[in-house]
Amino acid sequence: MSDENRGREFGRREILKMGALAGMATALGGLKAFGSSMPASVSTSAFGIPIAKPMQTVRIGFVGTGGRGTGLVNQLLKCKGVEIKAICDIVEANAMRAHDMVVKAGQPKPKLYTRGDHDFERLCAEEELDLVFTATPWDWHVPVCMAAMQNGKHAATEVPAAVTLEDCWKLVEMSQKTGLYCIMPENCCYDRLEMMALVMARKNLLGELVHAECGYLHDLRVQKLSGKREGPWRLPHTIRRNGDLYPTHGLGPVAQCMNINRGNRIVRLVSMASKSRGLNAYAAEKFGPDSPQAKQKYALGDVVTTLLETENGETITITHNTDSPRPYSRDILLQGTKGILRKYPEEKIHIEGRTKGHLWEPLDSYRAEFEHPLWGNLQSESQPVNMEESGTTGHGSMDYLVVYRLIRALQTGTEPDMDVYDAAAWSAVSELSERSIAKKSQPQEFPDFTRGNWNKRSPLGIIEA
């Protein structure tokens, strides 16, 4: 069955099987439409979104403690009421490094799971945990999250949550079936400018939004070809896939400003890719023109451009560029009927009636009025527990804020800022862009992972703490 028809067919099948009452529950987004019984630790919102009941302490099992995973463990250890009870990694030295961080933070020794690729399954089955967090390579995100939810644990995964539409649907359906969270904590939603942009959007400073630009533009040639860190698992995706492989860093913040899954949705996309030259040119210079790296055929175009259309008539342009010499950028831009905001290469804004002439002005002049309260209240708390561990500073505090908000939602029994529908929608751009490019930029219809509930949910508000 095509992914475009999957949600529609699922609803038809369930209504026929379970009768009119279940059909009504499906229309309301209720979990009972999926034949599940709600865990005692979970309640639901008005539209069937699972909400964990408050817990004083959040017990965590962490899977994947390389550089990124170690950085996130570092941030979690700064959150009050967090206990890291178990660590899993296929490299024992990585697991021990995270183990030592936990102990140094004054917590009991976590149990280690280092028996191989699937030892996370034993962790999920044996440990008494509330949340399993994974920072593994991309292909393992879905298996870890599925194992967590199947064993009664909430799941959180690094980005992207999934690389295929089929896996996006798996996460959505398992979360609905179990009533457990499956969250992709997109840290870039908590960067300072992006949160300020959300405040500006909510206060109508830019007017009605009509267009946005975003992306992931990051020179990863050294990482991909070095054979170290992310290279061994990231490079195979570059070799075999041509599409936007990493859409969520840019799309997440823009999607929140445009109320995607909360009064709006993405309806279709079209993508195209430039030729692939960057890695071959770099490899020829670095390793020689006859080296295997220089002769390798890379499917990924150097610049992938994707255009999204929303139900409410906005457009979003996403750019993916990881094989070119360039400064880092997420290319953030928001255009409204009253003004425009841009982040890279510098933060600037133009507001009709406030900005002189047709010029840009520095965004700093608006910070006192539109600073997001999370940054004002919590920035002082976001210094790393252990600066020497993995060299992380939490990406300018946004890593701390993203884990803080997830932990806070679990502790207070409130709806999280991001949910499984966001994880699926933001990640789905990858395969859909691949499909569009493979079909010579043919438009691709976007699945509705909420099955119609996008229009019944309230937009994300301005969070105070």
TIZA-27785 format. One record per residue (C-alpha): residue in one letter; residue number from 0; y negated, z, x. Coordinates in steps of 0.001 Angstrom, whole numbers, plus 500000, padded with zeros to 6 digits. Example, Ala and Ser with C-alpha at 12.3 -4.5 7.8 and 13.67 -1.06 7.14 Angstrom:
REM residues 2
A / 0 / 504500 / 507800 / 512300
S / 1 / 501060 / 507140 / 513670
//
This chain:
REM residues 465
M / 0 / 500000 / 500000 / 500000
S / 1 / 496529 / 499195 / 501285
D / 2 / 494265 / 502104 / 502161
E / 3 / 491630 / 500722 / 499811
N / 4 / 493971 / 501219 / 496839
R / 5 / 495684 / 504371 / 498011
G / 6 / 493397 / 506920 / 496383
R / 7 / 493336 / 505005 / 493115
E / 8 / 497137 / 504611 / 493039
F / 9 / 497665 / 508265 / 493931
G / 10 / 495584 / 509383 / 490941
R / 11 / 497417 / 507014 / 488553
R / 12 / 500842 / 508145 / 489742
E / 13 / 500013 / 511836 / 489489
I / 14 / 498504 / 511521 / 486020
L / 15 / 501603 / 509749 / 484733
K / 16 / 503869 / 512330 / 486305
M / 17 / 502014 / 515501 / 485465
G / 18 / 500372 / 514631 / 482164
A / 19 / 496903 / 514883 / 480776
L / 20 / 496273 / 518425 / 482006
A / 21 / 496977 / 517528 / 485597
G / 22 / 494929 / 514385 / 485151
M / 23 / 491973 / 516523 / 484152
A / 24 / 492522 / 518690 / 487218
T / 25 / 492519 / 515601 / 489394
A / 26 / 489255 / 514441 / 487864
L / 27 / 487750 / 517817 / 488707
G / 28 / 489143 / 517740 / 492230
G / 29 / 491416 / 520725 / 491559
L / 30 / 494213 / 521411 / 493997
K / 31 / 496763 / 521866 / 491213
A / 32 / 496688 / 518093 / 490735
F / 33 / 498603 / 517906 / 494005
G / 34 / 501418 / 520129 / 492792
S / 35 / 500497 / 522977 / 495134
S / 36 / 500195 / 526664 / 494579
M / 37 / 497119 / 528172 / 496130
P / 38 / 497731 / 530622 / 498977
A / 39 / 496550 / 534146 / 498231
S / 40 / 494086 / 533831 / 501117
V / 41 / 492304 / 530839 / 499565
S / 42 / 490126 / 530315 / 496495
T / 43 / 488356 / 527155 / 495348
S / 44 / 484802 / 526077 / 494705
A / 45 / 483658 / 524548 / 491430
F / 46 / 485022 / 521164 / 492502
G / 47 / 488314 / 522275 / 493980
I / 48 / 487179 / 522540 / 497614
P / 49 / 489317 / 525205 / 499308
I / 50 / 487384 / 528290 / 500381
A / 51 / 489125 / 530910 / 502481
K / 52 / 488758 / 534468 / 501272
P / 53 / 486800 / 536683 / 503679
M / 54 / 488577 / 537935 / 506779
Q / 55 / 487125 / 540480 / 509158
T / 56 / 488952 / 539124 / 512197
V / 57 / 489871 / 535485 / 512826
R / 58 / 493100 / 535191 / 514811
I / 59 / 493220 / 531918 / 516733
G / 60 / 495837 / 529845 / 518513
F / 61 / 494302 / 527272 / 520851
V / 62 / 496093 / 524034 / 521769
G / 63 / 494863 / 521967 / 524717
T / 64 / 492942 / 523857 / 527386
G / 65 / 491760 / 521200 / 529789
G / 66 / 488047 / 520865 / 530506
R / 67 / 486949 / 520470 / 526889
G / 68 / 489372 / 523043 / 525539
T / 69 / 488339 / 525604 / 528136
G / 70 / 484709 / 525113 / 527172
L / 71 / 485500 / 525757 / 523502
V / 72 / 487562 / 528848 / 524328
N / 73 / 484515 / 530051 / 526234
Q / 74 / 482337 / 529619 / 523132
L / 75 / 484861 / 531202 / 520760
L / 76 / 485032 / 534305 / 522923
K / 77 / 481339 / 534891 / 522250
C / 78 / 481844 / 535018 / 518492
K / 79 / 482229 / 538529 / 517079
G / 80 / 485475 / 539168 / 515247
V / 81 / 487502 / 536494 / 517060
E / 82 / 490866 / 537169 / 518676
I / 83 / 492545 / 534415 / 520680
K / 84 / 496197 / 535315 / 520276
A / 85 / 497982 / 532270 / 521716
I / 86 / 497297 / 529440 / 524170
C / 87 / 499214 / 526163 / 524383
D / 88 / 498979 / 523473 / 527056
I / 89 / 501495 / 521183 / 528760
V / 90 / 499868 / 522110 / 532088
E / 91 / 500665 / 525755 / 532787
A / 92 / 497665 / 526134 / 535118
N / 93 / 495338 / 525121 / 532277
A / 94 / 496946 / 527632 / 529940
M / 95 / 496669 / 530374 / 532550
R / 96 / 493002 / 529615 / 533141
A / 97 / 492275 / 530065 / 529434
H / 98 / 494551 / 533143 / 529385
D / 99 / 492492 / 534726 / 532164
M / 100 / 489243 / 533983 / 530324
V / 101 / 490568 / 535788 / 527244
V / 102 / 491638 / 538805 / 529265
K / 103 / 488358 / 538898 / 531185
A / 104 / 486550 / 538988 / 527840
G / 105 / 488378 / 542239 / 527067
Q / 106 / 491008 / 540914 / 524675
P / 107 / 494788 / 541476 / 524883
K / 108 / 496816 / 538904 / 526800
P / 109 / 497445 / 535844 / 524628
K / 110 / 500966 / 534452 / 524443
L / 111 / 501427 / 531210 / 526359
Y / 112 / 503198 / 528106 / 525034
T / 113 / 503817 / 525660 / 527891
R / 114 / 507304 / 524237 / 527287
G / 115 / 506225 / 520661 / 526666
D / 116 / 504454 / 518215 / 524406
H / 117 / 505650 / 519790 / 521139
D / 118 / 505428 / 523479 / 521995
F / 119 / 502427 / 523732 / 519656
E / 120 / 504975 / 523500 / 516834
R / 121 / 506545 / 526756 / 518036
L / 122 / 503095 / 528356 / 518265
C / 123 / 502300 / 527351 / 514688
A / 124 / 505655 / 528578 / 513392
E / 125 / 505937 / 531882 / 515256
E / 126 / 502425 / 533307 / 515620
E / 127 / 500524 / 535296 / 512985
L / 128 / 497314 / 533294 / 513040
D / 129 / 494452 / 532354 / 510764
L / 130 / 493299 / 529243 / 512616
V / 131 / 494801 / 526733 / 515042
F / 132 / 492207 / 524860 / 517094
T / 133 / 493113 / 521767 / 519101
A / 134 / 491274 / 520012 / 521922
T / 135 / 494163 / 517762 / 522930
P / 136 / 493980 / 513992 / 523561
W / 137 / 493231 / 511976 / 520427
D / 138 / 496791 / 511013 / 519524
W / 139 / 497803 / 514682 / 519214
H / 140 / 495011 / 515830 / 516877
V / 141 / 496872 / 514984 / 513675
P / 142 / 500289 / 516375 / 514726
V / 143 / 498728 / 519713 / 515696
C / 144 / 496677 / 519966 / 512503
M / 145 / 499641 / 519042 / 510331
A / 146 / 501852 / 521643 / 512024
A / 147 / 499154 / 524273 / 511551
M / 148 / 498709 / 523622 / 507839
Q / 149 / 502441 / 523306 / 507220
N / 150 / 502787 / 526798 / 508651
G / 151 / 499980 / 528332 / 506601
K / 152 / 497169 / 528183 / 509159
H / 153 / 493740 / 526605 / 508890
A / 154 / 493230 / 523743 / 511344
A / 155 / 490293 / 522631 / 513473
T / 156 / 490298 / 519627 / 515766
E / 157 / 488140 / 518033 / 518377
V / 158 / 486690 / 514615 / 517564
P / 159 / 487799 / 512190 / 516288
A / 160 / 490110 / 513891 / 513804
A / 161 / 492319 / 510786 / 513592
V / 162 / 492395 / 507238 / 514928
T / 163 / 494088 / 505535 / 511948
L / 164 / 493430 / 505456 / 508210
E / 165 / 496989 / 506567 / 507542
D / 166 / 496410 / 509710 / 509597
C / 167 / 493069 / 510353 / 507875
W / 168 / 494890 / 510351 / 504545
K / 169 / 497604 / 512635 / 505947
L / 170 / 495031 / 515266 / 506844
V / 171 / 493278 / 514997 / 503477
E / 172 / 496480 / 515239 / 501463
M / 173 / 497932 / 518129 / 503483
S / 174 / 494687 / 520083 / 503192
Q / 175 / 494664 / 519492 / 499438
K / 176 / 498344 / 520357 / 499095
T / 177 / 498097 / 523624 / 501029
G / 178 / 494525 / 524610 / 500145
L / 179 / 493839 / 525130 / 503852
Y / 180 / 490900 / 523955 / 505921
C / 181 / 491252 / 520955 / 508177
I / 182 / 487902 / 520752 / 509912
M / 183 / 486581 / 518515 / 512655
P / 184 / 483812 / 520663 / 514200
E / 185 / 481418 / 517880 / 515191
N / 186 / 479204 / 519651 / 517697
C / 187 / 476479 / 516998 / 517661
C / 188 / 475621 / 517983 / 514081
Y / 189 / 474269 / 521194 / 515624
D / 190 / 472114 / 519732 / 518360
R / 191 / 468514 / 520829 / 518091
L / 192 / 466874 / 517538 / 517094
E / 193 / 469668 / 516621 / 514679
M / 194 / 469321 / 519951 / 512862
M / 195 / 465559 / 519561 / 512789
A / 196 / 466044 / 516079 / 511305
L / 197 / 468193 / 517600 / 508565
V / 198 / 465391 / 520025 / 507707
M / 199 / 462905 / 517152 / 507635
A / 200 / 465196 / 515173 / 505345
R / 201 / 465630 / 518129 / 502970
K / 202 / 461857 / 518722 / 502882
N / 203 / 461172 / 515028 / 502275
L / 204 / 458970 / 514636 / 505340
L / 205 / 460365 / 511144 / 506007
G / 206 / 460372 / 510210 / 502329
E / 207 / 463428 / 508531 / 500851
L / 208 / 465819 / 507562 / 503644
V / 209 / 466624 / 503850 / 503801
H / 210 / 468170 / 503281 / 507236
A / 211 / 469602 / 505106 / 510234
E / 212 / 470819 / 504204 / 513696
C / 213 / 473195 / 506193 / 515853
G / 214 / 476025 / 505800 / 518295
Y / 215 / 477816 / 506864 / 521430
L / 216 / 476417 / 505223 / 524534
H / 217 / 477932 / 506939 / 527553
D / 218 / 478967 / 505418 / 530880
L / 219 / 482633 / 506435 / 531138
R / 220 / 483756 / 503874 / 533724
V / 221 / 484472 / 506488 / 536378
Q / 222 / 486414 / 508702 / 533973
K / 223 / 488472 / 505840 / 532593
L / 224 / 489473 / 504414 / 535981
S / 225 / 489719 / 507572 / 538088
G / 226 / 493118 / 508628 / 536753
K / 227 / 491757 / 512141 / 536291
R / 228 / 490526 / 514288 / 533409
E / 229 / 490352 / 512093 / 530300
G / 230 / 491195 / 508866 / 532112
P / 231 / 495004 / 508836 / 531705
W / 232 / 494827 / 509100 / 527898
R / 233 / 491443 / 507524 / 527134
L / 234 / 492053 / 504306 / 529108
P / 235 / 495070 / 503131 / 527028
H / 236 / 492851 / 503091 / 523931
T / 237 / 490395 / 500852 / 525801
I / 238 / 493205 / 498537 / 526861
R / 239 / 494706 / 498006 / 523407
R / 240 / 491935 / 498649 / 520846
N / 241 / 488705 / 496794 / 520070
G / 242 / 486466 / 498794 / 517754
D / 243 / 484239 / 501850 / 517622
L / 244 / 486596 / 504337 / 519254
Y / 245 / 484227 / 507326 / 519072
P / 246 / 481930 / 507133 / 516041
T / 247 / 481527 / 510750 / 514985
H / 248 / 478967 / 512070 / 517511
G / 249 / 476295 / 509778 / 516130
L / 250 / 477521 / 509334 / 512570
G / 251 / 478091 / 513016 / 511746
P / 252 / 474447 / 514145 / 511824
V / 253 / 473241 / 510964 / 510090
A / 254 / 475914 / 511337 / 507396
Q / 255 / 474742 / 514866 / 506659
C / 256 / 471129 / 513697 / 506290
M / 257 / 472287 / 510944 / 503904
N / 258 / 474551 / 513284 / 501892
I / 259 / 477773 / 511397 / 502604
N / 260 / 480606 / 512932 / 500522
R / 261 / 477970 / 515053 / 498761
G / 262 / 476164 / 512764 / 496339
N / 263 / 476603 / 509602 / 498383
R / 264 / 479387 / 507777 / 500177
I / 265 / 480046 / 504918 / 502582
V / 266 / 481253 / 501895 / 500632
R / 267 / 481875 / 499242 / 503293
L / 268 / 481337 / 498286 / 506896
V / 269 / 481223 / 495230 / 509108
S / 270 / 481681 / 495241 / 512890
M / 271 / 481447 / 492925 / 515845
A / 272 / 482104 / 493350 / 519550
S / 273 / 480670 / 491779 / 522657
K / 274 / 482926 / 490396 / 525346
S / 275 / 484658 / 492829 / 527681
R / 276 / 483258 / 492679 / 531204
G / 277 / 482076 / 496121 / 532341
L / 278 / 485344 / 497724 / 533454
N / 279 / 486573 / 494595 / 535253
A / 280 / 483288 / 494235 / 537138
Y / 281 / 483250 / 497916 / 538080
A / 282 / 486912 / 497877 / 539150
A / 283 / 486425 / 494747 / 541277
E / 284 / 483593 / 496440 / 543139
K / 285 / 485280 / 499835 / 543384
F / 286 / 488918 / 498899 / 544055
G / 287 / 488728 / 495227 / 545013
P / 288 / 488976 / 492000 / 542985
D / 289 / 492755 / 491878 / 543386
S / 290 / 493350 / 495469 / 542299
P / 291 / 495420 / 496162 / 539147
Q / 292 / 492346 / 497768 / 537555
A / 293 / 490236 / 494641 / 538147
K / 294 / 492915 / 492304 / 536784
Q / 295 / 493725 / 494445 / 533744
K / 296 / 492773 / 492944 / 530379
Y / 297 / 490708 / 495392 / 528335
A / 298 / 490587 / 494788 / 524590
L / 299 / 487494 / 496925 / 523978
G / 300 / 484245 / 494984 / 523943
D / 301 / 481519 / 496467 / 526095
V / 302 / 479201 / 496887 / 523091
V / 303 / 480618 / 497392 / 519591
T / 304 / 478116 / 497277 / 516726
T / 305 / 479029 / 498482 / 513227
L / 306 / 476890 / 498255 / 510105
L / 307 / 477643 / 500644 / 507228
E / 308 / 476435 / 500399 / 503639
T / 309 / 476241 / 503441 / 501373
E / 310 / 476596 / 503818 / 497629
N / 311 / 472907 / 504763 / 497366
G / 312 / 471744 / 501668 / 499217
E / 313 / 471069 / 502950 / 502739
T / 314 / 472297 / 501180 / 505851
I / 315 / 473552 / 502766 / 509083
T / 316 / 474001 / 500982 / 512413
I / 317 / 476459 / 502560 / 514865
T / 318 / 476749 / 501416 / 518496
H / 319 / 479641 / 502171 / 520842
N / 320 / 479098 / 501474 / 524549
T / 321 / 481167 / 503304 / 527176
D / 322 / 481836 / 500577 / 529788
S / 323 / 478290 / 499745 / 530921
P / 324 / 475901 / 501268 / 533482
R / 325 / 473357 / 503121 / 531362
P / 326 / 471849 / 506565 / 530671
Y / 327 / 473520 / 508681 / 528002
S / 328 / 472316 / 508229 / 524421
R / 329 / 473400 / 508805 / 520847
D / 330 / 470651 / 506415 / 519709
I / 331 / 469498 / 508626 / 516814
L / 332 / 466946 / 507076 / 514449
L / 333 / 466038 / 507858 / 510844
Q / 334 / 463773 / 505547 / 508816
G / 335 / 462319 / 506686 / 505510
T / 336 / 459657 / 505474 / 503132
K / 337 / 457129 / 507891 / 504654
G / 338 / 458007 / 507743 / 508332
I / 339 / 460446 / 507333 / 511184
L / 340 / 462071 / 509655 / 513734
R / 341 / 463767 / 508747 / 517021
K / 342 / 465553 / 510878 / 519594
Y / 343 / 466391 / 508672 / 522595
P / 344 / 465052 / 508051 / 525189
E / 345 / 462509 / 510626 / 524070
E / 346 / 461945 / 512638 / 520915
K / 347 / 459159 / 511098 / 518865
I / 348 / 458048 / 510626 / 515279
H / 349 / 455624 / 508708 / 513087
I / 350 / 454627 / 510071 / 509665
E / 351 / 452304 / 508096 / 507453
G / 352 / 449184 / 510114 / 506728
R / 353 / 449849 / 512556 / 509567
T / 354 / 450235 / 510339 / 512628
K / 355 / 447159 / 508427 / 513815
G / 356 / 447335 / 504661 / 513572
H / 357 / 450635 / 502881 / 514180
L / 358 / 451594 / 505066 / 517116
W / 359 / 454385 / 507479 / 517946
E / 360 / 453633 / 511153 / 518507
P / 361 / 455773 / 513800 / 520246
L / 362 / 458215 / 515586 / 517996
D / 363 / 457274 / 518915 / 519559
S / 364 / 454147 / 519053 / 517406
Y / 365 / 456420 / 519359 / 514341
R / 366 / 458844 / 521914 / 515752
A / 367 / 457110 / 525063 / 514536
E / 368 / 457126 / 523737 / 510961
F / 369 / 460578 / 522125 / 510852
E / 370 / 462735 / 523961 / 513404
H / 371 / 466133 / 524688 / 511893
P / 372 / 466599 / 528446 / 511392
L / 373 / 469978 / 528418 / 513125
W / 374 / 468275 / 527439 / 516347
G / 375 / 465516 / 529969 / 515902
N / 376 / 467935 / 532800 / 515101
L / 377 / 470882 / 532106 / 517360
Q / 378 / 469791 / 530206 / 520447
S / 379 / 469508 / 533401 / 522458
E / 380 / 473162 / 534216 / 521760
S / 381 / 474567 / 530931 / 523057
Q / 382 / 474723 / 531542 / 526800
P / 383 / 478249 / 531109 / 528180
V / 384 / 480511 / 534123 / 528591
N / 385 / 481699 / 532851 / 531952
M / 386 / 479518 / 530252 / 533656
E / 387 / 482066 / 529345 / 536343
E / 388 / 484734 / 528431 / 533814
S / 389 / 484741 / 524623 / 533386
G / 390 / 481035 / 524466 / 534273
T / 391 / 480086 / 524334 / 530606
T / 392 / 476763 / 525318 / 529141
G / 393 / 477913 / 524523 / 525633
H / 394 / 476146 / 521138 / 525521
G / 395 / 472777 / 522803 / 525101
S / 396 / 474026 / 525475 / 522680
M / 397 / 475460 / 523138 / 520051
D / 398 / 479049 / 524017 / 521068
Y / 399 / 478363 / 527648 / 520328
L / 400 / 476747 / 526873 / 517000
V / 401 / 479589 / 524650 / 515800
V / 402 / 482275 / 527280 / 516449
Y / 403 / 480022 / 530078 / 515228
R / 404 / 479537 / 528375 / 511874
L / 405 / 483271 / 527772 / 511445
I / 406 / 484110 / 531381 / 512276
R / 407 / 481287 / 532611 / 510048
A / 408 / 482623 / 530627 / 507082
L / 409 / 486070 / 532187 / 507542
Q / 410 / 484677 / 535686 / 507897
T / 411 / 482357 / 535486 / 504901
G / 412 / 484536 / 533438 / 502572
T / 413 / 481944 / 530685 / 502200
E / 414 / 482333 / 526922 / 502135
P / 415 / 482206 / 525477 / 505680
D / 416 / 479471 / 523065 / 506711
M / 417 / 482083 / 520345 / 507339
D / 418 / 485424 / 519782 / 505635
V / 419 / 488454 / 517511 / 505678
Y / 420 / 486598 / 514788 / 503757
D / 421 / 483957 / 514634 / 506474
A / 422 / 486655 / 514589 / 509156
A / 423 / 488383 / 511666 / 507448
A / 424 / 485293 / 509632 / 506547
W / 425 / 483593 / 509925 / 509923
S / 426 / 486829 / 509152 / 511789
A / 427 / 487851 / 506247 / 509522
V / 428 / 485144 / 504076 / 511078
S / 429 / 487454 / 503545 / 514068
E / 430 / 490271 / 501635 / 512404
L / 431 / 488003 / 499926 / 509888
S / 432 / 485825 / 498587 / 512706
E / 433 / 488944 / 497345 / 514503
R / 434 / 490049 / 495556 / 511340
S / 435 / 486649 / 493955 / 510851
I / 436 / 486444 / 492704 / 514429
A / 437 / 490011 / 491375 / 514319
K / 438 / 489076 / 489407 / 511181
K / 439 / 485939 / 487889 / 512727
S / 440 / 483565 / 490491 / 511286
Q / 441 / 484965 / 490434 / 507773
P / 442 / 483581 / 493320 / 505661
Q / 443 / 485986 / 496223 / 505103
E / 444 / 485944 / 498396 / 502005
F / 445 / 485708 / 502103 / 502804
P / 446 / 488278 / 504507 / 501308
D / 447 / 486995 / 507283 / 499060
F / 448 / 488804 / 510268 / 500505
T / 449 / 487247 / 512541 / 497855
R / 450 / 488776 / 510448 / 495044
G / 451 / 485537 / 510401 / 493096
N / 452 / 484344 / 513937 / 493784
W / 453 / 481620 / 512788 / 496195
N / 454 / 479230 / 512434 / 493281
K / 455 / 479853 / 515958 / 491963
R / 456 / 479101 / 517917 / 495119
S / 457 / 475819 / 519377 / 496326
P / 458 / 474258 / 518226 / 499622
L / 459 / 474519 / 520462 / 502650
G / 460 / 471642 / 522925 / 502548
I / 461 / 469485 / 524483 / 505244
I / 462 / 471609 / 527295 / 506619
E / 463 / 469876 / 530513 / 507558
A / 464 / 472627 / 532160 / 509646
//
